[in-house]
Amino acid sequence: MKILLTGSTGQLGHDILKRFSKKYYFFKPSRKELDLTRLEDCELYLEKIKPDIILNCAAYTEVDKAEIDKNNAYIVNAYAPELFANHVSKFGGKLLHISTDFVFDGNKNKPYTPFDKRNPINVYGKSKALGEELIEQKLRGSGQAIILRTSWLMSHVGKNFNTTMINLLKNKESISVVNDQFGSPTFTDSLSLVCSQIIKLNFFEKLESISRKTSVPILHWAEDSPASWYEVALEISKLMKDLKISNKIAKIIPISSIDYPTLAIRPSYSVLGCDATKKFLNLKSVFWRDSLKKTLINKKIQN
């Protein structure tokens, strides 16, 4: 089976490539080989390799920069996925598309379900929401696509909240972290397992039943239990001490979002409800603190 893995050099791509057996052949182009901002070139690449599955992990994820660089954010997050959907519709195959909690506005006080209405509040979220909608328009009811939303993705490699916090805690006297934004930390190890289950067990057509036959099936995946960024930072600090990752660890100061202005507005609550995913894929999620500990252990081993 031939799988095109976009974003193969990113944190999720790194764990996906470790997860799958050798019976799967991966096309893992660099950004230079497959530039998602050059849609005509992408179309030619797809027609050349003819993948059985497109696993789209690539995204424009710089949330604040997207407010300024809107054109590229929309091309990568919306029109490239539309191109993938068009290819699958025309030539066959499947599309597993990774999306985000930022398609929601954060106004709920309980976990978002896959059926909740999209209402993004920043350019990044709007571009990802449009990507979902364009996939739905092309592949609705086809059994050829699944949208998998996740949130607060972290790993021991790449650029993410975990690796950023470790560096700051090592090198600063004190750092400020917002304590009024709540979400679901997710770790690439567990998300890669979900991706592998979907593909290995060919859940594309099976999951049509949960889409109410009006759309493309949408799944959510995150670790158990919501948290604030401040709580996650505190746990990283604690684990760094316990694992003796650094002799010097900065003080963490909780602040509100209003005291930490950013170009893009963030949802204050974007916790994802994952019950349907657990049921249909027969998986159990792990408490985020346990996953974080495993991630920091891997970070220590890597260093």
N, C-alpha and C positions, 0 to 999 in steps of 0.2 A: 504494500500500500504506500502510495506517494503522498506525503504531507508537505504542504508549503507552510512553513512557520515564519510569519512576519514578527519582527521584534526578537529575533533569535538571540541577539547579544544582550538583551535586557535581563532584568532579574527573574521574571517569570519564564522567559525563554530558556534561561540557564537551567532551571529545575525541570522544565518539560523535557529537555534533551537528556537529562539524567534518568527520568522516569520511564521512558518508553523503551521497549525491547528492540533488538536489531532487525526484527522482521518489518519494522516501519522504516521507510526511506524518507529522510527529511531533506527538503530543499531549505537551506537556511541562509538566504542571501544577506549580504551586508546592506547597509543603507545606500551605499554607492551602487550596488548591483540592483537594488529595488528601491528606488526613491519614490515614496508614496505621494510626493508633491508633483510628480511627473506622470500623470494618469495614462497618457498614451503609451509611454514606455512600459508601465505596469501591465497594460492590456496585452502588449506584445509578449512580455515575459510569461504571462499566464497561458497564452495560446501556445507558447513554445514548450513549457514543461507539463501542461495538462495535469494538474494535481488531482488526486482523488478527494482530498480534504484540504481546505484552507483554514488554518488555525491562526486567526488574526489577533496577535498580542501587541501589535504595534499601535501606538497612539501618540498624539501630541498631548503630553501630560503636564507641561509647565503652565499651571493654572493662571498665574499672574501675567506671564508673558503673553498668553493667549488673548488677553484683553486688548493688547496692542497689535499682535500678529494674527489678527482674526482670519485673514485669508488662508494662511497655511494651516491654522487650527481646523478650519472647516474642510479643507481638502483632505487632510490626513484622517480626521475623525468622522467625517460624514461621506465625502465623495469617493474616497478609496474603498470603504466598505460597500458603497453602492456598486462600484466597479466589480468587487468580488462577487456580490450577489448576482449581478448581470452575467458574469462568467459562468457561475454555477447553474443559473437558469438556462443558459444557452448550450453549455457543453456537458452538463451533469456534474456530479460530485456533491460535496457537503461544505457548509460554512459554519465554523464555530467562532463566534465573535465575542471578544471580551469587552464588556462595558463597565459602567461605573455608577456608584451611589449618587454622584453629582447630577444625575438626571432629575433628582428630586429637589424640592425647595427647602426641606428641613423644618417645615411647620408642624409636622406630626409629633406626637409624644409617645408613639409606639412603633415597632419595626415596620418598615415599608415592605409590602408584598409585591410580587411581580405584576399584580393587576392594578396597583396604584397608578394614578395619573402622573405622567411626566410633567414637571414644571420647573425646569432648571433656572438658576438665578445668576449664572455667569457664562461667559463665552465658552469655556471648556465644557460645561454641562450642556449648553445648548448645542454645541457641535456634536457631542456624543449622543444626545437625544435624537438629533436629526439623522445620525448614522443608523440608529435603531429603526427609525421610521422608514428610511429608505430601504433597508433590508426587508422590513415587513411588507412594504408595498410590492416588492419584486418576488418574494419567496413565501408569501402567506399561504398556508395550507399545503405546501409542497413536500414537507418532511425532509427538506434539504438544509435547514438552518436551525441553529440554537443561539440565542443571545445569553451570555453568562455575565451577570453583573457581580462586581466585587467592590471592596472598599478598603482604604487605608492599607494598601499593599506594601509589605515589608519583606526583607530578606537580609542575609548577611553579606550580600554582594550588591553592587550598584548604588545608585543614589536614591535613598528613601529615608523616611523619618528615623528608622532604627540606626542606620549607618551615620546619618547626620548628627543625631543625638550623641552617639558614642564619641564622635570627633569633638563635638562641642564640650561635652562633659570632661573630656581629657584635657582640653586646652584653654578653657575659660574659668574665670573665678566664679561667675554666676551667669545663669541664662534664664530668660523669661519664656514661659510656655502657657498658651491659652488654656483655660479650664472650663470654658462654656461652649465648646464644640464637642458633640458626642457622636461616635460612630462605632463601626465594627472593625477592629484590627483584623487583617488577613495576612497569612504568610504564604509565600510562594510554594512551599513544600506541599501544603494542603490543597492549594488551588490547582497545582499541577496534577494532583491525584484526581481531582474532579474532572479535569480535562481528559485525563487518560481513561477514566471510567466511561465518559460520554463516547469517546472514540472507540475504545476496545469493545464495548458492548453495543455499539451502534444504536444509541438512544435517540437518534434524530427523529425517526418516524414514530417511535414509541411515545415520545414526549408530546406529540401533537395533541394528545388527550388533555393536557393541562393548559393548552393555549386557547381553549374554548372555541377552537377552529375558526377564530376570527383574526388570528395573528400568527407570528412566529413564536414558538415556545421561549419563554424567558425564565431563567433560573437565577437564584441568588446564592452566593457563597461567601461566608466570613467565619471567623472563629466565634466561639460562644462568648456571650456576655459583652455588653457595650462598655465603652470607656471614653474618657476625655483624653485629649492630647496630654494634658498635665499628668493624668494617672499613668499613661503609658511611659512618659518620660521618667516618672518616679520609679517605675518598675525596672526600667533600663538601668537607672542609677543603682538601684539595689542589687541587681544581678551583676553589674560590673564590679561591685564591692565583693559580693559572694564568690564570684569566679576569679577574682584578683586580676581583672583585665587592666586596671589602672590604679596606681597608688594615689593619684590626685583626681578627685571628682568634684565638679562644680556644684554650687548650690542652685537649686531649681526654684524659681519664683513664679507662683501662679498669677496670671493676669487675665483680664477679660478681653474679648475680641475687639472691643471699642478702643482698648489701649494698645492694640497691635494692628494698626491699619495696613491693609493690603490692597492692591489694585482690584483684585477679584473678591467679591463677597462669597463667603463660604456658608453652606447650610449648617444651622446650629445643631441639627439632629438628623443624621442620615443612616441610622442603624438598619441593616438589612435583615428581613425575616427569611430564614433558610429552611423552614420545615418541609416545604415541597421538595427541595433538592435532596434533603436527607432521606425522605421517603422513597423517591423514585430511583435514586442511585444507591440506596441501601448503604449510606455512609453516616458516620457520626463525626460531628465537629468536635474540636478540642478547645478547652478553655484558653483564651488568648495568652494568659500568663505562662502556661506550659509551653505553648508554641514559641513564645518569645525567649524563654530559657533555652530551648533547643537551638534557636537561631543564634543566640549569643555564644553558646558553646561552639557552634560551627564557625563563628567569627573568630573566636580565640584560637581554634585549631588552624584556621586559615592563616592567621598571623604568625 
